Amino acid sequence: MMTLLNTVTDTVSSTVDKLFFVHHGCYDGLKNLQKKVENVRLVDRLGARKPSCGTIYLTNTHLVFADEEQKHESWILHMHISSMERLQLTTAGFPLYIQCKTFQCITVLIPREKDCQEVHAILEKYSRAMRLEDLYAFTYQPSCDAFYQVAGWALYDTQTEYLRMEFPEKHWCISLINKNYEICDTYPKCVAVPRSATTPLLVGSSKFRSHGRLPVLCYYYKHNQATIMRCSQPLSGFSAHCLEDEQLLHCIRKTNPTHSSAPLCIVDTRPAVNSAVCRVTVTGSENANIYSDFKFVFLSIENIHVMRDSLHKLVEVCELREPSVEEFLAALQSSGWLKHIKSIVDTSAFIATTVGDEGVSVLVQCSDGGDIAAQVCSLASLLLDPFYRTLQGFMILVEKEWLSFGHKFTDRCGYLQGDQKETSPIFTQFIEAVWQVMQQFPCAFQFNERFLLAVHDHAFSCQFGTFIGNCEKDRVDLRLSERTYSLWGYLLKHMGEFINPLYRREDSQLGVLRPVSNPQNIKFWRGMYMRFEGWVHPKESVMERLCIMKDQSSSLEDHIKLVAKRVTSVKNLIGSKTYTNSCVKANSMTDSAFSSMSALSEDATINDVMSAPTYMTRSLQPAVNKADSLSPTNDGRSRSEDYESGIDSLQISTNTIASSGGENNHITVEQMLLELDSVAVEWKSVRKARSCSCAMQFEHFTRKYHCWRCGRIYCGRCVDKQIHLPGHESQRTVPVCRSCCKKVLCMSV
């Protein structure tokens, strides 16, 4: 058996270009191969595509299906698998239905029952770890040139973020009362509290709140000094009362001197009925008679169990085969999913309006303070603050509201084996709520839909250590920053893939975003829940096309700057009265060639500069011997043809041209020609791109990459290099294919 496995591994290694994957920036060949099953048929969720026949490879991290005839590969992380079911035997084999947390659903038909049982057992083992140390993040190693292990871990710092908000130290302070996680083990070490709140006050309030999650500052709105606070439900029952908790709330209200007379708004995210029921079981909400100086608002967001059931119904909607419009809409409404998303957007908008427009501070509370409170506090902060609508700002927002304040990712995302009743799509709902707001304000966000999908998928992948653990204390105890890689480091490394081409900084700075949550404005997110069904998507995405146009324009603008710079240098050299015959021997130059070159100044238009390579190659050929006149040129013509056509009208014996950058900065004519040939002027259209040159088939969700040197389209693993192109003035690194990378590096030596 071991000999067979070694043979398979050697075969795979020898065909590395055919079966060597790039999965979200990770290079991991088929090492640790657990099982191989041949003659397997793959059927997609809706059966819209012809079944593929190929081979399944099972490693300790991935399920790989490879169709050698169609050159098609499907990669599924084990941690992305949410459920599996062995279906009834068919004539084609033993079906195994696999449902993923990324909403990919496939059925594999395995010829032998024994193989089906073994595949099912292996997937069961690796899709649910026994302990956190067994997760993929602790063994994941990116390629050597991907990014550093420390990248991204220091992105968020509590004190730095609160200082960025410009909260006044006169009214607020960073407290270390929880430095050993003794007051609340699910809160961060540093919390922002009113400066007037004493330690006994804080300790007393924590004992009154569920899980010790006392009211602390989330966001400070500097324009009117209003704040967003968060906490868990009180342990009040029917008649219990905590003087320290009441005094702490009064301290919070006084931190807003511009609206000191306005009552503090306490937003309870639960339905009023749920809150009343909870009061029977020793928990619940504050007694309005005791807290008479405060305004209570109930905003009816359901609990984690209702949300989990709603998502299951939504997945069933996506699995309907050829439904009518009425059937699809009725099933979607029955799931209640969009109603829940609307409730989250409504609540967040209410908080943002209360803080931003009315200047009234808001205290948000839910059952344990780590689920619904995280959703609405983070989304409200995003509506208020343009910084959180940038790439780095969004990462910091997730770190602050979700990771440091103890959203239970390990439980909610189902990383470990055990009771799945604690799982719930809380983070998925937040990601979708952000997407819903993006649809109404497309120019206000620096990141795009692909960024949201990447964050969502990696919250479940366990490929990075960012989301592992239920709170900050868990991550400190596991030493994740030392033993694993950060998702933020990967996203920052590949930031160019996640930039929104419509983003305008001036639009982002307009102030508070006020999304309209009418039913007509809440959309079904096809890109999330049906992204793997290519036939339901348009052939060419508008946003993808805009990104390509932006990249191409950026490349051409960079190239134009360098061409104009070189043309200016040549003009200065030709017009100089100090150069001698030993430097340049001018035989003859036609009036048309000279006038063409003169037209290309630093202020040249795009049309002028686009033709610059033609002018330059015709007028700046290096001197050659007569014996070399018959040797072919780069474009296949003989040099004698160039002489006859008068192209070689200017000979530069020294082969050097002074650059405008300085007297000692010289380049050869060959280098100049290399610069002109190193940037693609025309890029291939993605509309008709069906496969990469390596035969990898493009899917709708597949990111297609252009080589900036040749302009052809490739898959991610074929454009895995970023180098400096000689034809770019900025000398930034840009993506190129492997072939162009070798050519540029060889010519640069």
Protein Blocks (a to p, Z undefined) as FASTA:
>chain_A
ZZmmmmmmmmmmmmmmmmccdeehiacdfehifbdcehiacddfkopaccddddddddfk
bccdddfklopacdddfklpmbdcdddddfkbccdddddfkopacddddfblklmmmmmm
mmmmmmpcfbfklpmklmgccdfklpcfkgojlmpcfklmmmmnopafklgccdfklmno
mmpmkbcfbdcddfklcfklmmmmmmmpghhiacddfbdcfknopacdddddddebjmbc
cfklmmmmmmmmmmmmklmmbccddddfbdfklmmmmmmnopacddfklmmmbccddehi
acfklmmmmmmmmmmmmmpghiafklmmmmmmmnommmmmmmmmmmmmmmmmmmmmnopa
cddddfkopmmmmmmmmmmmmmmmmklmpmklmmmmmmmmmmmnopafklmnomagcjfk
lgccklmmmmmmmmmmmmmmmmlpfbdfklmmmmmmmmmnomamklgcjbfklmmmnomm
lmmccfklmmmmmmmmmccfkbcfklmmnopadddfbfklpccdfklmmmmmmklpcfbd
fklmmmmmmmmmmmmmmmmmmmmmmmmmmmmmmmpckbcfklpccfbdcfklmmmmmmmc
fkbcfklmmmmmmmmmmmmcccddfklmmpccfkopafklmmmnommmcccfkopacdfk
bmklccdfklmmmmmmmpcfbdcdfklmmbdfkopacdfklccdddfklopacdfklmmc
ccddfkbmklpacdddfklmmmmmmmmZZ
